[in-house]
Amino acid sequence: MWEQVQETVSYIKAITNFTPEYGVILGSGLGSFTDDMDIEFTIPYNEIPNFPVSTVLGHKGALVFGTMGNKKIVAMQGRFHFYEGYSMKEVTFPVRVMKYLGISKLVVSNASGGVNPDYNMGEIIIIKDHINFTPEHPLNGPNDERFGPRFVNMSEPYSRKMIVKAKELAKELNIVVKDGIYFGLQGPSFETLAEYKMVKILGADCVGMSTVSEVIVARHMDLETFGISVITDIGDEDNIDDISHDEVLEAAKKAEPNVRRLIKELILKY
């Protein structure tokens, strides 16, 4: 893994000569964040050595380098998922690459199903913690101390300082946000009513098919991490939606302008 990461980083640096401070992973329907960047380089995933290729509708599949104000950013237009057939080490490989390109902060976004009765379709949720129910751990196997310690402290997976700042900025921007705990499942099927009930009983507020492994690997390498989710469907015992992936993308698209504004201001002012 170390050699693959170094090979990939060397390839990208030779093309870009760019050292980002922020990495941003753009989830379902949120790929247009890069429209707010002054783009300097775009590299399709299929041109990057050792990189997986995104196969999911709504994930464009490119690494985008640019600036926002005085902040340098590398953004992933589309992520990788365990349900696509990749291992968790492949899913999280880009996080390791971004770390060694220079980032110190990571912003992750996703679409999720809400089980908290206070949530509504299209609402923006700041992720304050997560529960990992994915079937493969990204740190399984021998540990390479060059990346991080064998046993990772997960007491603060999502930066408390970044959460506080994001809430302050949301108030200034008149953007309604809530916070909550994200529950990570494998997918790709949407959850059954019984599974939604399980997620709620176990203490989470929303559920999705990504993010947790990326955050674990980010914390393994001591990256300060912030997570945001858009509620694209509601699932509880009284109100379970008949949902399709197209509807998830449409709900995420409606929330996207406010998500973009909030993430942009957080990057500029944190």
C-alpha positions in Angstrom: 0.0 0.0 0.0 2.8 2.5 0.9 4.5 2.0 -2.4 1.2 2.4 -4.3 0.4 5.6 -2.5 3.8 7.0 -3.2 3.6 6.1 -6.9 0.2 7.7 -7.2 1.3 10.9 -5.3 4.5 11.2 -7.5 2.4 10.9 -10.6 -0.1 13.6 -9.5 2.6 16.0 -8.2 4.5 15.7 -11.5 1.4 16.9 -13.3 0.1 19.5 -10.9 2.9 20.7 -8.7 0.1 21.6 -6.3 0.0 21.2 -2.5 -3.6 21.4 -1.2 -4.6 22.1 2.4 -8.2 20.8 2.1 -9.5 17.5 0.6 -13.2 17.4 -0.2 -15.1 14.2 -1.0 -18.3 15.0 -2.9 -21.1 12.5 -2.5 -24.3 11.8 -4.5 -25.6 14.9 -6.3 -23.0 17.2 -4.8 -20.4 17.2 -7.5 -21.0 20.8 -8.6 -19.1 22.2 -5.6 -16.2 22.4 -7.9 -18.0 25.2 -9.8 -17.1 27.5 -6.9 -13.4 26.7 -7.3 -10.8 28.4 -9.5 -9.8 25.1 -11.2 -6.2 24.6 -12.1 -6.1 20.9 -12.9 -8.6 18.1 -13.5 -7.5 14.5 -13.7 -10.0 11.7 -14.5 -9.7 8.7 -12.1 -9.0 6.3 -15.0 -5.8 8.2 -15.8 -4.4 8.0 -12.2 -2.2 5.0 -11.4 -3.7 2.6 -8.7 -7.0 4.6 -8.5 -10.3 2.8 -8.6 -13.0 4.1 -11.0 -16.4 5.3 -9.8 -19.3 3.3 -11.3 -22.2 5.1 -9.6 -24.6 7.5 -11.4 -24.1 11.0 -10.0 -20.4 10.5 -9.4 -18.4 12.2 -12.2 -15.1 10.4 -11.5 -12.3 13.0 -11.4 -9.8 14.6 -9.1 -10.1 18.4 -9.3 -7.4 20.8 -8.0 -8.0 24.5 -7.5 -8.3 27.4 -5.1 -11.1 29.1 -3.2 -9.9 32.4 -1.9 -6.5 31.7 -0.6 -7.2 28.1 0.2 -5.9 25.3 -2.0 -8.2 22.3 -2.5 -8.3 18.9 -4.0 -11.8 17.6 -4.6 -13.0 14.1 -5.4 -15.9 14.3 -7.9 -17.3 11.0 -6.8 -16.2 8.4 -4.3 -15.9 4.6 -4.2 -18.1 2.2 -2.4 -17.7 -1.3 -1.0 -20.8 -2.4 -2.8 -19.2 -1.6 -6.1 -16.9 -4.6 -5.5 -13.9 -2.7 -4.1 -12.2 -3.6 -0.9 -12.3 -1.0 1.9 -8.5 -0.5 1.3 -9.4 0.5 -2.3 -12.4 2.6 -1.2 -10.1 4.6 1.1 -7.0 4.7 -1.1 -7.7 8.2 -2.3 -7.8 9.5 1.3 -4.3 8.3 1.8 -3.2 9.9 -1.5 -4.7 13.2 -0.6 -2.9 13.1 2.8 0.4 12.7 1.0 -0.4 15.4 -1.5 -0.5 17.7 1.5 -3.9 18.0 3.0 -4.4 18.5 6.7 -8.2 18.8 6.7 -10.8 16.6 5.0 -14.5 17.4 4.3 -16.8 14.5 3.4 -20.4 14.8 2.1 -23.1 12.2 1.4 -26.8 11.6 1.0 -28.5 9.6 3.7 -31.9 8.3 4.9 -33.3 9.9 8.0 -34.7 8.0 10.9 -34.8 10.9 13.4 -38.4 12.0 13.5 -37.2 15.6 13.6 -35.6 15.3 10.2 -37.2 16.3 6.9 -36.4 15.6 3.3 -33.7 17.9 2.0 -32.4 19.0 5.4 -28.6 19.4 6.0 -27.1 17.4 8.8 -23.7 18.0 10.3 -22.3 14.6 11.3 -21.2 14.6 14.9 -20.4 10.9 15.2 -20.9 7.6 13.4 -21.6 3.9 13.9 -19.8 1.5 11.6 -21.8 -1.5 10.5 -19.9 -2.0 7.2 -18.7 -5.6 6.8 -15.0 -4.9 6.3 -12.7 -2.6 8.3 -10.4 -0.4 6.3 -7.5 -1.0 8.8 -7.9 -4.8 8.8 -4.6 -6.6 8.3 -1.0 -5.6 9.1 -0.6 -2.0 10.1 2.0 0.3 8.4 3.2 2.7 11.1 4.2 5.2 8.4 0.5 5.8 7.9 -0.6 5.8 11.6 -0.9 3.7 14.8 -2.3 0.2 15.0 -5.1 1.3 17.3 -6.8 4.6 16.2 -8.4 6.9 18.8 -11.9 7.5 17.5 -13.1 9.6 20.4 -13.4 12.6 18.0 -13.9 11.3 14.5 -15.4 14.6 13.4 -13.6 17.8 14.5 -15.6 19.5 17.2 -14.0 22.9 16.3 -15.1 22.5 12.7 -18.6 21.6 13.8 -18.8 24.7 16.0 -17.6 26.9 13.2 -19.9 25.4 10.7 -22.9 26.0 13.0 -21.9 29.6 13.5 -21.5 30.1 9.7 -24.9 28.4 9.0 -26.5 30.9 11.4 -24.9 33.8 9.6 -25.9 32.4 6.2 -29.5 31.7 7.4 -29.0 28.0 6.5 -31.0 25.6 8.7 -28.7 22.7 9.8 -29.2 20.0 12.4 -26.6 17.5 13.7 -26.7 13.8 14.2 -25.1 10.4 14.2 -24.5 8.6 10.9 -24.9 4.9 10.6 -22.8 3.1 7.9 -24.2 0.1 6.1 -22.9 -1.8 3.1 -25.7 -1.2 0.5 -26.5 -1.0 -2.3 -30.1 -1.9 -1.5 -32.0 0.8 0.4 -32.9 -0.2 3.9 -36.0 -2.2 4.9 -38.4 -0.8 7.5 -37.0 -3.2 10.0 -33.5 -2.0 9.2 -34.5 1.6 9.6 -36.0 0.7 13.0 -32.7 -1.0 14.0 -30.7 2.0 13.0 -32.9 4.2 15.2 -32.9 1.8 18.1 -29.0 1.6 18.0 -28.8 5.4 18.4 -28.3 6.8 15.0 -30.2 9.6 13.2 -29.5 8.8 9.6 -28.1 5.9 7.5 -26.0 5.6 4.4 -23.5 3.5 2.4 -20.3 5.5 2.6 -18.2 7.9 4.6 -17.3 5.9 7.8 -14.4 4.1 6.3 -13.0 7.2 4.8 -13.2 9.0 8.1 -11.5 6.1 9.9 -8.6 6.2 7.5 -8.5 10.0 7.8 -8.2 9.8 11.5 -5.6 7.0 11.2 -3.5 9.7 9.5 -4.5 12.4 11.9 -6.5 14.5 9.4 -9.0 16.9 10.9 -12.3 15.8 9.5 -15.7 17.4 8.9 -18.8 15.5 7.7 -22.1 16.8 6.2 -25.1 14.8 5.0 -28.3 15.6 3.0 -31.4 13.8 4.0 -32.8 12.4 0.8 -35.4 10.0 2.1 -37.2 9.3 5.3 -37.6 5.9 6.8 -39.5 5.3 10.1 -42.3 3.0 11.1 -45.0 5.7 10.3 -43.5 7.1 7.1 -41.2 5.0 4.9 -40.6 6.5 1.4 -40.7 4.5 -1.8 -37.3 5.8 -2.9 -35.1 5.4 -6.0 -31.6 6.5 -6.7 -32.8 9.1 -9.1 -35.0 10.6 -6.4 -32.0 10.6 -4.0 -30.0 12.6 -6.6 -32.9 15.0 -7.1 -33.3 15.6 -3.4 -29.5 16.1 -3.0 -29.6 18.5 -6.0 -32.2 20.7 -4.3 -30.1 21.0 -1.1 -26.9 21.4 -3.0 -26.7 25.3 -3.2 -26.8 25.6 0.6 -24.4 22.7 1.1 -22.0 24.4 -1.3 -22.3 27.8 0.4 -21.7 26.3 3.8 -18.7 24.2 2.8 -17.2 27.1 0.9 -17.5 29.4 3.9 -16.1 26.8 6.2 -13.1 26.3 4.0 -12.6 30.1 3.6 -13.0 30.9 7.3 -11.7 27.9 9.3 
